[in-house]
Amino acid sequence: MQGAKNKTAAIISMTAKKSSDFRVLPRREALGFTAINFLVTDLDQARECLLMIDGRVEYILIDVEQKQHVPLVEEARRIIKQSRIITCKPNDATIESCDLLVRHYFNDEIENKSVLVIGSGNLSTKTALRLAERNAKVSMYSRSYTKTKKIAEALNLILPKYTLHQIHAMKELAEQQEPFDIIISFLSAENIVGPEYLLLIKEDTLVIDGGVNNFQASFIKEALKQGASCYRLDVRIAFLYNLLFLSNEVDSFFICIMGRKTLDGVDFVSGGIIGNAGDIIVDRINNPTQIIGIADGYGGVKSKADYTKEDERRINDIHNNPALFEKADTPDSE
């Protein structure tokens, strides 16, 4: 993927942890962007940070997820005068990072792997769904079995029909008879996962601390002795996820691929635009190289079996008139 070169950015995100202090997190780089990263916990910290960086970076990525009762995006739009504001969803980037780490560790072979997801919040729920969609055997466990059971039931309702395994809510850790291949924690509290979880790991179990400091030192020490691989999730893996909106490919899609044009009396559409019945659907509105078909008027492509003689004539005329595609190389004059 190609992106803009030598661009500077800052990321301002929040955490649900009430005890966390203002932090400067590791810098992130991808697609030609270099970003400094700040974690704020209240409105005063956010304001000070916004005033400090406005105009010193080209882009400011603002956490749009409402983790606390703080209008972070609203405040950024009020304060920022020079840099360009881009909203981002750090939780989604965290899920992407976790998914990438699990896939890397198991060489992208996750089907039928047993997974324990600890927690019942936003990140735990999204992780459980993602891995179940990859046909892993996912169990969820938290201090509230009632909540976890409801979440598992809800997720099972939206899993694809032929998913191999339903998500299971564990009432007690002792009900698990075999150790897990993967244990992932996304808790908002520190030092929660202790030695009682050691019976659930084996040699080569992948242990991921996604909530930061979720595991007690005694657990980590013994888990490593047993041959488990323990990671604190580094969300820089998926930094480029937050940059997609700014990538050249996305800009190019909206400028060169998606669109509607009328050339020599022929109406063309591309890039997902729902055409009127009879519009010609092409692969890209500028420099088209392929005719996809004829729009049926309600978002689909007309079956060739339903082509009228007039439809066939229009398609043949376009194929025999390459000048139409050459004209489509220029942007609309509108």
N, C-alpha and C positions, 0 to 999 in steps of 0.2 A: 504494500500500500504506500502510495506516495503522499506526502503531506507538505504543509508549508515549512519553509526552512528558517532556522534561527529566530524562532518566535519565543517571546517570554510570557510567562503566565504565573499567576498565583492562585492557589486553591484555599478557600476558607470553608472549613466544614465544622460541624458540631458533633457532640457525642451525647448519648443519653445518660452517661455516668455523671451524677451530681458532684462526685468528689474530685473529678479530674481538673487539673489546672491548665492554663494556657500552655500550648506546646508548639514548638517548631519541629515539624516532622521531616523525614528525609526528602531531599529533592527528587523530582521525577523527570524522566526524559523519554520522549517517544515522538515519532513523526516530525522531528525537527523542533519540537517544543521542549523548553526547559522550564520547569515549574517549581517555585518554592511553595511550601505547604504549611498552613497554620490550622491548629485545632483550637477553637474557642468554646467557652462554656457559658458565657452570658453576653448580654447586649453591650455592656461597656467595653468588653474585650473586642467584640466585633467592630464597634465603631472606631476604636483606636487603630485597629488593624486596617480597616478600610481606608481611613484617612492617611495612613502611613504609605500604603502601596498604590493609591490612585495616581495614575500617570507614570509610575515607575515600571510598570509591566503593561504589555499590550492587552492582555486578557485577564480577567478575574473570574475564576470559576467558583460559583456560589452554591453551597449545599442547599437544595430546595426541599429536602426531606425535613419534616417538622418533628425533630427528635425532642425538642423542648419548646416551651411557650415563648419563643423568641422569633420575631418577624425578620429573619436574616435577609431574605431576598428583598423584601420591602425596604429595609434599611439600606441595603447596598444600592438599590436604584435611587434612593434619595441622596446618598452621599457621593457616589462615584460620578465624576464629571468628565474624566479623560479616558480611562481604560474602558474596554468593552466588556460588559457583563455577560457571562454565559452560565446558565443554570446547569447543575450536575447532580447526579444521584450516587453518592459514595457507597450506599448500601448495595446498589446493583454492581458497582465495580468490585466490591468485596466478594460478592457471590461469584462473579467472573473469575476473580483471583483464586478462590477456593476450588472452583471447578477445574481451572487450568492446572493447579497443583495436584489434584487427585488424578487427573488424566495423565499428567506427566509421570507421576510415581508408578502408575500401573500400566504405562505404555498404551494408554487409551483403551484399555480392556477392563471396563468397570462392571459389565453385566454379571449379575449374580454375586457380586461382592457384598458382604454384609457390612452395614454402616450403622453406627449409633450417632445420632445428632442430639446433643445435649442443649436443652433450652426450648422455649416455645414462643420466642419473639419473632420479629420481622426477618432477621438473618437466618435463624434456625429454620423457620418455615419455608423460606425460599430455597435454602440449601436442600432440605428434605425433598421438596418437589423436583428440583433440578436433577438430583441423583436418582430418584425413583423413575424419572423420565428416561434416564440412561439405563434403566432396568437393573439397578442395584436393589438389594434387599434392605430397605431403610426402616430403622426403628427410631422413635423419638422418646426422649425421657426428660422430664422436668419436675420441679417440686410440686406442680399442680397437675395431677393426673387427669382431672376433669377437663382442664383447658387443653392439655395435650391430646386427649382423646377426641375432643371436638375438632381440633385442627387436623388431626390425621384423617378423620372422617370427611372433612371438607376437602382436603387435598385429594383423597381417593375419588371423590365425585368428579374432579376435573382432570384426573390423569387420563391419558389416551386409552381408548377402549381395550387395546390388547397389551397394555403394560404387563410385564411378567409378574411383578410383585406389588401388592398393596402395602401402603405405609402402615406400620404397626406402632401403636402407642404402648409403651412399657409402663406397667404399674409399679413394679419393683425391679431393681437391678438383678435380684437373685433369680428371676424367671428366665434369664438368658442362660441357655445350657452350653453354648459354644462361644469362644472369644470372637470378637469382631475383627474384620479386615481393616476397618477405618473407624476412628472415633473423632468427631468434630464437636468442639464446644463454642457456642456463641452466647455466653452469659454476660450480663451487664455488671456482674459482681466479680470480685477478685478472690483467688485462693479458695475456690469452691470444690473443684474436682480433686478428691483425695485418694488415699490408698484403697478405699473400697472398690474403686474402679479397676484395680490391677488384675482382678480375676477375669476381666473382660478383654484383656489384650493377650497377644501371643507374639512370637518372634515375627518381625516384619509388619506388625500392625502399624498403620499410618495414623499418628496422633496429631491433630491440628488445633492449635489454640487460636481461634478466630476472634475471641472476645478480649484478648490481651490480659495476661496474668490470671487466666481462669483456673490453671492447674496449680496445685500445691507442689512445693519443691520435693516433698517426699514421694509424690506420685511420679514426677519426672525422673527422679533419680532411679527408682526401681524399674520404671518402664524402659529406660535406656539399658539397664542391666539385663532385662529380659529380651532385648534385641529390637524393641520398637523404635520406629523413626519418629522423632518429635519435632514439630515445626511451629513456630509462631508465624501466623499468616502474614505475608508481606504483600500488601495490596498494590504495590508498584507494578506487579505483574500485569495488571489490567488497566494501567493508566491510559493507554491508548483508547480504551472504551469511552472515557470521558471526552476524548478529542475527536470522536467521529463526526460530531456536528461541525467541526472546523476543518475537516480533511478536504483535500482537493477533490476526492472522489465524490463526496456528498455534494459539494458545490457543483461539480460537473453534472451530477445526476439532475439536479433541479434546473440547471441552465441548458444543458445539451440533450438530455434524454427525455425528461418530462415536458410535455407541452401539447399545444393544439395549433394547427396551421391550415390555411386554405390556399392551395396552389392550383392555378388554372381550373378553378371550380371544383377541385377535389379536396375534401376535408380529411385531414390526417390527425390522429391522436397517438400519444405514446406515454409510457412511464406510469401507467395506472390510471390515467384520466379516463373516466367513463364517457365514451363517445355516444353521440346520437346514432340511432339505427342507420346503418349504411356508411358510417365513417370508416376510413381505412386505418387499421391499427398497424403501426410500424415499430421497429425495435428502438428507435431513437428519433427525436423530432428534428435534430440537426445531423446531417450526414447519415440518414437512414440507410441501412444495408439489407434489411429484410422486411417483407410484408408478413405480419403475423396473421392477419385475416380481416374480416369485416365485422364491425361492432354490431351486436344484436340490440343495443339500445338500453340494456339493463345490467351492464357490467360484464357481459360475457362476449364470446366470439361465436359468430354465426357458424353453424355446421356447414361444411362444404356440400353435404347432401341437400341442404336447404337453399343453396345458391340459385338465384334466378338467372336467366340468360343475361339480364342486365348486369347482375353482379359479376358474372364471369367475364363479360365484356369489359367492365371497368378494371378488373384485376389485370386482364391481358393488356389493356391500354397503358396501364402504369408500368408493367414489365417491359413493354415495347417503347416506353418513353423515358429513358434514363435521365433526361433533362429535368424531369420532375424532382428526382432525388437530388440533383445538383442544385436546384433552386432551394431545396429544403436545407441546404448547408448554411444559409444566411438566417440570422435571427429575425423574428417578427418585427415589423415596423411599428406595431402598436405600442 
